[in-house]
Structure formats: C-alpha cells, structure tokens
Amino acid sequence: MEPEPASNGNTVNKGESLKWLEGDEKMLKRIREIFAKNVPGQIEKLKNAVKENDIALVERLAHSIKGAASMIGALLLRDEAYKIELSIKDKDMNKTGLLCEGLEIEGEKVLKALRETNES
C-alpha cells in the first residue's frame, strides 16, 4: 500500500506522530530516542547492502526505515524509503544506490530536527 505523500516541508511532523500514538507525548519522546539511536545504523547497513547487491536486506531495511519514519512523523524520510522499496522490486540497484543518497540526506535532516527539538 502506497503511503500518503508528505504534505508539507516539515522534516518531522509531531501532529502526524501523535495521531499514531493517540496523543501520548511520553511515548513519542521514547520512540524518537529509539529512532535516533537505531536508524543511522540502519541507513549505513542499507548503503552497504546496496553495494553488496543484497536485495533481501535492502528491502527489509528500507521497509524498517519507512515504518520508523512514519512513527515519528518524518514523512519525507518515509517517502525516500518507499522509493527504495519500489526500486528494489524492479531490481534496479543503480537507482537504489542513488536513492540511498537522498535517504541519507533526509535522515540527517530528521536527526538534526530531533536534536533541536530536544534542546528546546
């Protein structure tokens, strides 16, 4: 099922996350902490899996990143992960590699936004 496209330029949409979590702010904080701890490593593993042409691992990691991004309201990151899922189904590793670059850039934006949120 195709996700709804990100509707605005927000890196992290708190309202979107709270919809998933039924307004639970404490849970959102915890999920954001887990995201910040785990997703950078998943992105690195994804890049390595692309280099190694490990289609199954690329598919699994892209799906995992997409879900994690959805949970915290990082809709643009979610969309980048979804594009990777589509490209890997087409077995287009060149395109997948290029898409990983966009995913990594968007991931860095999300992590920066989360750090700024924690500081305020």
C-alpha positions as CSV (number, residue, x, y, z in Angstrom):
1,M,0.0,0.0,0.0
2,E,1.4,3.3,-1.1
3,P,1.8,5.9,1.8
4,E,0.1,9.3,1.5
5,P,2.7,11.8,0.2
6,A,4.2,14.2,2.7
7,S,2.0,17.3,2.5
8,N,4.5,19.9,3.6
9,G,8.1,20.6,4.1
10,N,8.3,19.8,7.8
11,T,11.1,17.4,8.5
12,V,9.3,15.9,11.5
13,N,5.6,16.4,11.8
14,K,4.7,16.0,15.5
15,G,1.0,16.0,14.8
16,E,1.3,13.0,12.5
17,S,3.3,11.1,15.1
18,L,0.8,11.9,17.8
19,K,-2.1,10.6,15.6
20,W,-0.3,7.2,15.6
21,L,0.3,7.3,19.3
22,E,-3.2,8.6,20.3
23,G,-1.6,11.8,21.8
24,D,0.9,10.0,24.1
25,E,3.7,12.6,24.3
26,K,5.9,10.4,26.6
27,M,5.7,7.5,24.1
28,L,6.6,9.9,21.3
29,K,9.7,11.1,23.2
30,R,10.8,7.5,23.8
31,I,10.2,6.5,20.1
32,R,12.2,9.5,18.9
33,E,15.1,8.4,21.2
34,I,15.0,4.9,19.8
35,F,14.8,6.3,16.3
36,A,17.8,8.5,16.8
37,K,19.8,5.6,18.3
38,N,18.9,2.9,15.6
39,V,18.1,4.5,12.3
40,P,21.5,5.9,11.5
41,G,23.0,2.4,11.7
42,Q,20.2,1.1,9.6
43,I,20.9,3.6,6.9
44,E,24.6,2.6,6.9
45,K,23.6,-1.1,6.7
46,L,21.3,-0.2,3.8
47,K,24.1,1.5,1.9
48,N,26.4,-1.5,2.4
49,A,23.6,-3.9,1.4
50,V,23.2,-1.9,-1.9
51,K,27.0,-2.1,-2.5
52,E,26.8,-5.9,-1.9
53,N,23.7,-6.3,-4.1
54,D,21.8,-7.9,-1.1
55,I,18.3,-7.3,-2.4
56,A,16.6,-9.0,0.5
57,L,18.4,-7.0,3.1
58,V,17.9,-3.7,1.2
59,E,14.2,-4.5,1.0
60,R,14.0,-5.3,4.7
61,L,16.0,-2.2,5.9
62,A,14.1,0.2,3.6
63,H,10.8,-1.2,4.9
64,S,12.0,-0.8,8.5
65,I,13.2,2.7,8.0
66,K,9.9,3.6,6.3
67,G,8.0,2.3,9.3
68,A,10.2,4.1,11.9
69,A,10.0,7.3,9.9
70,S,6.2,7.1,9.8
71,M,6.1,6.6,13.6
72,I,7.9,9.8,14.3
73,G,6.2,11.8,11.6
74,A,9.3,12.1,9.3
75,L,7.2,11.9,6.2
76,L,9.8,12.9,3.7
77,L,12.2,10.3,5.0
78,R,9.4,7.7,4.9
79,D,8.8,8.7,1.2
80,E,12.5,8.2,0.4
81,A,12.5,4.8,2.0
82,Y,9.4,3.9,0.0
83,K,11.1,4.9,-3.3
84,I,13.9,2.5,-2.4
85,E,11.3,-0.3,-1.8
86,L,9.9,0.4,-5.3
87,S,13.3,0.5,-7.0
88,I,14.4,-2.8,-5.3
89,K,11.3,-4.5,-6.5
90,D,12.4,-3.5,-10.0
91,K,15.8,-4.9,-9.1
92,D,17.4,-1.6,-10.2
93,M,20.4,-1.4,-7.9
94,N,21.8,1.7,-9.7
95,K,18.7,3.6,-9.0
96,T,18.5,2.2,-5.5
97,G,22.1,3.4,-4.8
98,L,21.1,6.9,-5.9
99,L,18.0,6.9,-3.8
100,C,20.1,5.9,-0.8
101,E,21.9,9.2,-1.1
102,G,18.6,11.0,-0.8
103,L,17.6,8.8,2.1
104,E,20.8,9.6,3.9
105,I,20.5,13.3,3.4
106,E,16.9,13.3,4.6
107,G,17.9,11.1,7.6
108,E,20.4,13.7,8.6
109,K,17.8,16.4,8.4
110,V,15.5,14.4,10.6
111,L,18.2,13.7,13.2
112,K,19.1,17.4,13.3
113,A,15.4,18.3,13.8
114,L,15.1,15.8,16.6
115,R,18.2,17.2,18.3
116,E,16.9,20.7,18.0
117,T,13.5,19.6,19.5
118,N,15.3,18.0,22.5
119,E,17.3,21.2,23.1
120,S,14.3,23.5,23.2
